């Protein structure tokens, strides 16, 4: 199990919207991430495609999904003028991917910046994938 945390200066509602909506996910996470009947169809920059079932969703508090064979859990907690976000994965050796995902999320919600390089040849094993 891997777990990483980040503080976002944005409200929990903004952070939750980033992970729980198509537009939010496509701003920092996936090239495409449409959702239908509780399943997200991810298309990632490195070409991977996968169906991810949303397991639990509690507005502004929790968002959990099956993601490429593992469970990702986003836990949001109000913090001084922002949100403490904890991301947990039950996959082995997921720390680098979790850190990258959290930093891209923070850049998107706090600063409106997309840190991804949008280069399919530089997506796997790059921090800015």
Backbone as ProteinMPNN parsed JSONL, in Angstrom:
{"seq_chain_A": "XXXXXXXXXXXXXXXXXXXXXXXXXXXXXXXXXXXXXXXXXXXXXXXXXXXXXXXXXXXXXXXXXXXXXXXXXXXXXXXXXXXXXXXXXXXXXXXXXXXXXXXXXXXXXXXXXXXXXXXXXXXXXXXXX", "coords_chain_A": {"N_chain_A": [[0.841, -1.171, 0.0], [0.503, 2.222, -0.781], [0.812, 5.641, 0.124], [0.258, 9.107, -0.174], [0.397, 12.634, 0.528], [-0.962, 15.93, 0.009], [-1.216, 19.475, 0.313], [-3.744, 21.583, -0.733], [-4.464, 24.83, -1.772], [-6.927, 25.401, -2.595], [-10.524, 25.158, -2.292], [-12.278, 22.319, -0.903], [-14.407, 21.558, -2.532], [-13.565, 22.357, -5.09], [-11.294, 20.75, -5.463], [-12.436, 18.221, -5.298], [-14.143, 18.317, -7.519], [-12.229, 18.319, -9.53], [-11.23, 15.678, -9.554], [-13.528, 14.198, -9.882], [-14.998, 14.829, -12.146], [-15.398, 14.852, -15.725], [-14.216, 17.016, -17.182], [-12.526, 18.038, -15.182], [-10.733, 15.844, -14.688], [-9.549, 15.644, -17.222], [-8.051, 17.908, -17.317], [-5.748, 17.554, -15.808], [-4.999, 14.88, -15.606], [-5.726, 12.777, -17.551], [-5.756, 12.203, -21.126], [-8.22, 11.705, -22.181], [-11.247, 11.191, -20.418], [-13.991, 10.259, -20.19], [-17.159, 9.554, -18.619], [-19.519, 7.031, -17.872], [-22.368, 5.542, -16.596], [-21.161, 5.088, -14.058], [-18.588, 4.315, -14.704], [-15.352, 5.167, -15.695], [-13.738, 5.922, -18.68], [-10.6, 5.813, -19.291], [-8.05, 7.383, -21.201], [-4.755, 7.578, -21.44], [-1.767, 9.653, -21.615], [0.394, 8.089, -22.418], [-0.732, 6.251, -24.043], [-2.054, 4.166, -22.835], [-5.139, 2.556, -22.137], [-8.096, 2.232, -20.263], [-10.784, 0.903, -18.299], [-12.371, 2.241, -15.547], [-13.995, 1.606, -12.646], [-16.068, 3.502, -10.568], [-15.947, 3.307, -7.213], [-16.667, 4.419, -4.698], [-18.145, 7.521, -3.803], [-18.222, 10.48, -2.169], [-19.438, 13.528, -1.853], [-17.124, 16.134, -1.897], [-15.509, 14.888, -0.008], [-14.603, 12.175, -0.368], [-13.31, 10.052, -2.912], [-13.233, 7.214, -4.753], [-11.811, 4.751, -6.843], [-11.438, 1.933, -9.079], [-8.472, 1.428, -10.708], [-6.613, 0.628, -13.321], [-6.128, -2.015, -12.291], [-5.777, -1.583, -9.576], [-6.821, -0.009, -6.484], [-7.569, 3.353, -6.146], [-7.763, 5.881, -3.77], [-9.028, 8.94, -2.975], [-8.931, 11.153, -0.4], [-10.406, 13.867, 1.11], [-9.956, 16.622, 3.24], [-11.043, 19.383, 5.083], [-8.884, 22.159, 5.538], [-6.884, 24.782, 6.955], [-7.884, 27.446, 5.176], [-8.021, 25.887, 2.826], [-7.479, 22.594, 1.487], [-6.624, 19.424, 2.725], [-5.316, 16.754, 1.066], [-5.32, 13.335, 0.685], [-3.946, 10.648, -0.991], [-4.344, 7.32, -1.65], [-3.129, 4.12, -2.602], [-3.613, 0.7, -3.35], [-1.789, -0.65, -4.761], [1.483, -2.043, -5.498], [4.565, -0.298, -5.07], [3.726, 2.291, -5.916], [4.338, 4.899, -5.263], [5.923, 6.92, -6.779], [4.165, 7.423, -8.961], [1.857, 8.297, -7.611], [2.78, 10.647, -6.384], [3.377, 12.217, -8.65], [0.792, 12.408, -9.781], [-0.61, 13.772, -7.717], [0.814, 16.222, -7.61], [0.337, 17.237, -10.162], [-2.429, 17.528, -9.978], [-2.621, 19.45, -7.894], [-1.295, 21.645, -9.118], [-3.101, 22.144, -11.15], [-5.624, 22.744, -9.828], [-4.928, 24.742, -7.961], [-3.426, 26.634, -9.392], [-4.195, 26.686, -12.052], [-2.675, 25.436, -13.985], [-1.337, 23.17, -16.361], [0.746, 20.596, -15.946], [1.571, 18.503, -17.515], [3.478, 17.141, -20.239], [2.471, 16.483, -22.693], [3.552, 14.825, -24.668], [3.794, 11.929, -26.279], [6.044, 10.346, -26.465], [7.467, 10.915, -24.227], [6.224, 10.116, -21.836], [6.042, 7.864, -20.131], [7.68, 7.094, -17.162], [8.434, 9.715, -16.762], [8.297, 12.582, -14.747], [6.478, 14.497, -15.429], [4.401, 13.314, -16.833]], "CA_chain_A": [[0.0, 0.0, 0.0], [1.226, 3.489, -0.865], [-0.014, 6.798, 0.495], [0.92, 10.404, -0.273], [-0.49, 13.741, 0.888], [-0.635, 17.263, -0.484], [-2.125, 20.539, 0.724], [-4.204, 22.436, -1.827], [-5.011, 26.092, -1.287], [-8.293, 25.456, -3.116], [-11.586, 24.559, -1.48], [-12.527, 20.892, -1.133], [-15.326, 21.402, -3.666], [-12.779, 22.474, -6.322], [-10.441, 19.57, -5.555], [-13.335, 17.1, -5.591], [-14.592, 18.475, -8.909], [-11.104, 17.96, -10.41], [-11.099, 14.222, -9.68], [-14.812, 13.527, -10.081], [-15.683, 15.239, -13.378], [-14.667, 14.634, -16.972], [-13.383, 18.19, -17.443], [-11.48, 18.1, -14.166], [-9.728, 14.797, -14.943], [-8.843, 15.909, -18.472], [-7.169, 19.07, -17.121], [-4.481, 17.237, -15.138], [-4.759, 13.45, -15.439], [-5.869, 11.924, -18.728], [-6.108, 12.861, -22.382], [-9.677, 11.558, -22.221], [-11.75, 10.502, -19.222], [-15.444, 10.32, -20.111], [-17.774, 8.678, -17.624], [-20.856, 6.556, -18.188], [-22.868, 4.504, -15.684], [-20.217, 4.82, -12.976], [-17.314, 3.819, -15.226], [-14.555, 6.158, -16.405], [-12.935, 5.354, -19.764], [-9.364, 6.585, -19.329], [-7.039, 7.316, -22.244], [-3.624, 8.303, -20.87], [-0.806, 10.206, -22.577], [1.287, 7.045, -22.932], [-1.512, 5.358, -24.887], [-2.839, 3.18, -22.072], [-6.592, 2.735, -22.063], [-8.658, 1.356, -19.256], [-12.087, 1.192, -17.707], [-12.241, 2.367, -14.091], [-15.271, 1.689, -11.946], [-16.117, 4.351, -9.378], [-16.371, 2.462, -6.096], [-17.349, 5.259, -3.7], [-18.033, 8.957, -4.031], [-18.898, 11.29, -1.163], [-19.19, 14.914, -2.263], [-16.127, 16.949, -1.203], [-14.842, 14.146, 1.055], [-13.978, 10.911, -0.748], [-13.531, 9.57, -4.271], [-12.472, 5.972, -4.858], [-12.052, 4.044, -8.086], [-10.514, 0.889, -9.529], [-7.682, 2.111, -11.722], [-5.576, -0.25, -13.854], [-5.858, -3.145, -11.416], [-5.611, -1.223, -8.167], [-7.797, 0.951, -5.982], [-7.092, 4.677, -5.76], [-8.702, 6.553, -2.882], [-8.762, 10.348, -2.692], [-9.623, 11.617, 0.813], [-10.298, 15.308, 1.239], [-10.286, 17.13, 4.574], [-10.856, 20.833, 5.161], [-7.695, 22.644, 6.243], [-6.849, 26.244, 6.998], [-7.996, 28.096, 3.864], [-7.777, 24.959, 1.732], [-7.841, 21.184, 1.602], [-5.605, 18.382, 2.822], [-5.699, 15.662, 0.18], [-4.541, 12.108, 0.84], [-4.176, 9.69, -2.069], [-3.883, 5.994, -1.268], [-3.234, 3.069, -3.609], [-3.288, -0.622, -2.832], [-0.799, -1.252, -5.658], [2.872, -1.999, -5.026], [5.51, 0.653, -5.674], [2.985, 3.353, -6.595], [4.664, 6.222, -4.733], [6.237, 7.926, -7.798], [2.97, 7.778, -9.733], [0.978, 9.073, -6.739], [3.358, 11.988, -6.235], [3.159, 12.911, -9.915], [-0.637, 12.692, -9.907], [-0.968, 14.808, -6.742], [1.393, 17.513, -7.984], [-0.41, 17.726, -11.329], [-3.732, 17.956, -9.465], [-2.415, 20.706, -7.169], [-0.995, 22.694, -10.097], [-4.331, 22.438, -11.88], [-6.668, 23.402, -9.028], [-4.445, 25.946, -7.271], [-2.791, 27.617, -10.269], [-4.719, 26.618, -13.417], [-1.556, 25.046, -14.833], [-1.238, 21.773, -16.762], [2.164, 20.243, -15.912], [1.892, 17.402, -18.435], [4.225, 17.596, -21.415], [1.673, 16.133, -23.882], [4.434, 14.184, -25.64], [3.64, 10.487, -26.086], [7.365, 9.727, -26.342], [8.043, 11.269, -22.931], [5.171, 10.028, -20.831], [6.33, 6.819, -19.154], [8.887, 7.341, -16.371], [8.714, 11.135, -16.634], [7.494, 13.169, -13.686], [5.442, 15.348, -16.007], [3.603, 12.522, -17.772]], "C_chain_A": [[0.889, 1.237, 0.0], [0.266, 4.617, -0.521], [0.841, 8.057, 0.4], [-0.102, 11.492, 0.03], [-0.007, 15.031, 0.239], [-1.659, 18.245, 0.091], [-2.468, 21.34, -0.514], [-4.807, 23.7, -1.223], [-6.467, 26.267, -1.727], [-9.269, 24.776, -2.163], [-11.786, 23.097, -1.852], [-13.455, 20.68, -2.327], [-14.581, 21.493, -4.997], [-11.89, 21.249, -6.535], [-11.294, 18.36, -5.93], [-13.794, 17.147, -7.053], [-13.475, 18.066, -9.887], [-10.989, 16.457, -10.595], [-12.396, 13.549, -10.105], [-15.553, 13.923, -11.353], [-14.787, 14.996, -14.587], [-13.711, 15.795, -17.217], [-12.238, 18.292, -16.444], [-10.373, 17.103, -14.434], [-8.905, 15.089, -16.192], [-7.932, 17.129, -18.362], [-5.829, 18.705, -16.499], [-4.08, 15.771, -15.236], [-4.689, 12.698, -16.753], [-6.147, 12.751, -19.97], [-7.617, 12.824, -22.579], [-10.101, 10.797, -20.979], [-13.263, 10.616, -19.115], [-15.982, 9.275, -19.132], [-19.181, 8.301, -18.074], [-21.215, 5.428, -17.232], [-21.858, 4.107, -14.616], [-18.889, 4.24, -13.402], [-16.634, 4.929, -16.022], [-13.734, 5.422, -17.458], [-11.691, 6.226, -19.936], [-8.582, 6.313, -20.609], [-5.907, 8.201, -21.743], [-2.647, 8.724, -21.953], [0.101, 9.143, -23.177], [0.554, 6.005, -23.775], [-2.317, 4.312, -24.14], [-4.305, 3.578, -22.065], [-7.113, 1.782, -21.008], [-9.995, 1.848, -18.75], [-11.92, 1.195, -16.193], [-13.609, 2.56, -13.458], [-15.127, 2.593, -10.728], [-16.718, 3.516, -8.261], [-17.16, 3.233, -5.049], [-17.118, 6.715, -4.046], [-18.881, 9.677, -2.988], [-18.489, 12.734, -1.429], [-18.22, 15.633, -1.329], [-15.379, 16.228, -0.089], [-14.041, 12.948, 0.568], [-14.323, 10.567, -2.19], [-12.623, 8.367, -4.461], [-12.828, 5.262, -6.148], [-11.034, 2.926, -8.282], [-9.793, 1.469, -10.727], [-6.532, 1.205, -12.137], [-5.15, -1.303, -12.832], [-5.621, -2.817, -9.954], [-6.68, -0.226, -7.772], [-7.084, 2.24, -5.601], [-8.173, 5.331, -4.912], [-8.208, 7.967, -2.61], [-9.589, 10.727, -1.469], [-9.341, 13.1, 0.982], [-10.719, 15.726, 2.635], [-10.067, 18.64, 4.574], [-9.617, 21.163, 5.992], [-7.728, 24.169, 6.202], [-6.812, 26.805, 5.576], [-7.695, 27.16, 2.7], [-8.2, 23.547, 2.066], [-6.591, 20.325, 1.77], [-6.12, 17.203, 2.005], [-4.754, 14.492, 0.398], [-4.941, 11.163, -0.276], [-3.531, 8.377, -1.661], [-4.083, 5.038, -2.435], [-2.897, 1.746, -2.957], [-2.304, -1.35, -3.748], [0.606, -1.139, -5.095], [3.667, -0.915, -5.762], [4.83, 1.793, -6.426], [3.39, 4.756, -6.17], [5.03, 7.228, -5.826], [5.013, 8.37, -8.605], [2.009, 8.619, -8.896], [1.488, 10.495, -6.582], [3.117, 12.807, -7.488], [1.693, 13.323, -10.063], [-1.063, 13.81, -8.961], [-0.418, 16.181, -7.132], [0.707, 18.102, -9.216], [-1.785, 18.236, -10.911], [-3.606, 19.309, -8.767], [-2.153, 21.87, -8.141], [-2.257, 23.118, -10.839], [-5.326, 23.223, -11.038], [-6.187, 24.69, -8.375], [-3.956, 27.032, -8.217], [-3.299, 27.613, -11.707], [-3.666, 26.21, -14.433], [-1.607, 23.548, -15.113], [0.243, 21.424, -16.854], [2.547, 19.136, -16.884], [2.601, 17.941, -19.671], [3.504, 17.301, -22.729], [2.524, 15.582, -25.019], [4.396, 12.684, -25.368], [4.983, 9.771, -25.94], [8.037, 10.015, -24.991], [6.984, 11.189, -21.843], [5.441, 8.978, -19.764], [7.665, 7.133, -18.492], [9.311, 8.798, -16.374], [7.796, 11.699, -15.572], [6.338, 13.98, -14.233], [4.579, 14.608, -17.013], [2.143, 12.878, -17.696]], "O_chain_A": [[1.902, 1.288, 0.697], [-0.925, 4.562, -0.829], [1.994, 8.076, 0.832], [-1.302, 11.311, -0.177], [1.179, 15.205, -0.041], [-2.815, 17.89, 0.325], [-1.577, 21.736, -1.265], [-5.577, 23.629, -0.266], [-7.15, 27.185, -1.272], [-8.89, 23.938, -1.345], [-11.5, 22.688, -2.978], [-13.292, 19.706, -3.062], [-14.924, 20.78, -5.94], [-11.75, 20.768, -7.66], [-10.906, 17.567, -6.788], [-13.823, 16.121, -7.732], [-13.759, 17.524, -10.955], [-10.677, 16.001, -11.695], [-12.366, 12.439, -10.637], [-16.636, 13.401, -11.614], [-13.563, 14.944, -14.467], [-12.52, 15.577, -17.438], [-11.107, 18.599, -16.82], [-9.197, 17.464, -14.414], [-7.705, 14.818, -16.225], [-7.11, 17.353, -19.251], [-4.864, 19.456, -16.639], [-2.923, 15.441, -14.972], [-3.684, 12.045, -17.037], [-6.698, 13.849, -19.893], [-8.217, 13.778, -23.074], [-9.414, 9.877, -20.535], [-13.779, 11.022, -18.074], [-15.342, 8.258, -18.861], [-19.932, 9.132, -18.585], [-20.455, 4.473, -17.076], [-21.714, 2.925, -14.302], [-18.137, 3.729, -12.572], [-17.239, 5.55, -16.897], [-13.103, 4.409, -17.156], [-11.72, 7.24, -20.633], [-8.464, 5.169, -21.048], [-6.063, 9.417, -21.63], [-2.691, 8.216, -23.073], [0.534, 9.274, -24.322], [1.14, 4.999, -24.177], [-3.166, 3.642, -24.728], [-4.659, 4.755, -21.998], [-6.628, 0.658, -20.877], [-10.294, 3.042, -18.77], [-11.382, 0.245, -15.625], [-14.29, 3.554, -13.707], [-14.179, 2.461, -9.954], [-17.862, 3.071, -8.354], [-18.193, 2.765, -4.569], [-16.048, 7.098, -4.518], [-20.099, 9.506, -2.933], [-17.329, 13.107, -1.249], [-18.459, 15.73, -0.125], [-14.686, 16.871, 0.699], [-12.924, 12.721, 1.033], [-15.453, 10.756, -2.64], [-11.402, 8.473, -4.346], [-14.0, 5.175, -6.514], [-9.931, 2.958, -7.736], [-10.43, 1.952, -11.663], [-5.576, 1.035, -11.381], [-3.963, -1.462, -12.546], [-5.293, -3.709, -9.17], [-7.364, 0.335, -8.628], [-6.12, 2.227, -4.836], [-9.348, 5.339, -5.28], [-7.114, 8.166, -2.084], [-10.816, 10.632, -1.498], [-8.188, 13.531, 0.995], [-11.724, 15.242, 3.157], [-9.029, 19.121, 4.12], [-9.344, 20.528, 7.011], [-8.53, 24.759, 5.478], [-5.819, 26.65, 4.865], [-7.163, 27.602, 1.682], [-9.146, 23.324, 2.821], [-5.616, 20.488, 1.036], [-7.228, 16.716, 2.231], [-3.535, 14.641, 0.307], [-6.125, 10.902, -0.487], [-2.338, 8.319, -1.366], [-5.071, 5.127, -3.164], [-2.004, 1.67, -2.113], [-2.016, -2.529, -3.54], [0.89, -0.24, -4.304], [3.443, -0.666, -6.947], [5.319, 2.215, -7.474], [2.828, 5.726, -6.678], [4.482, 8.33, -5.809], [4.851, 9.556, -8.893], [1.405, 9.558, -9.414], [0.707, 11.445, -6.64], [2.701, 13.962, -7.406], [1.397, 14.46, -10.43], [-1.803, 14.707, -9.365], [-1.112, 17.189, -6.997], [0.518, 19.315, -9.307], [-2.256, 19.251, -11.423], [-4.4, 20.214, -9.023], [-2.727, 22.948, -7.992], [-2.457, 24.299, -11.122], [-5.824, 24.259, -11.479], [-6.961, 25.639, -8.248], [-4.051, 28.217, -7.9], [-2.879, 28.45, -12.507], [-3.745, 26.586, -15.603], [-1.884, 22.751, -14.217], [0.931, 21.909, -17.752], [3.733, 18.857, -17.06], [2.351, 19.069, -20.096], [3.895, 17.822, -23.774], [2.251, 15.841, -26.191], [4.906, 12.221, -24.348], [5.044, 8.694, -25.346], [9.062, 9.417, -24.665], [6.863, 12.098, -21.022], [5.1, 9.187, -18.599], [8.657, 7.404, -19.168], [10.452, 9.098, -16.019], [6.625, 11.324, -15.507], [5.318, 14.132, -13.562], [4.075, 15.218, -17.956], [1.33, 12.306, -18.421]]}, "name": "protein", "num_of_chains": 1, "seq": "XXXXXXXXXXXXXXXXXXXXXXXXXXXXXXXXXXXXXXXXXXXXXXXXXXXXXXXXXXXXXXXXXXXXXXXXXXXXXXXXXXXXXXXXXXXXXXXXXXXXXXXXXXXXXXXXXXXXXXXXXXXXXXXXX"}
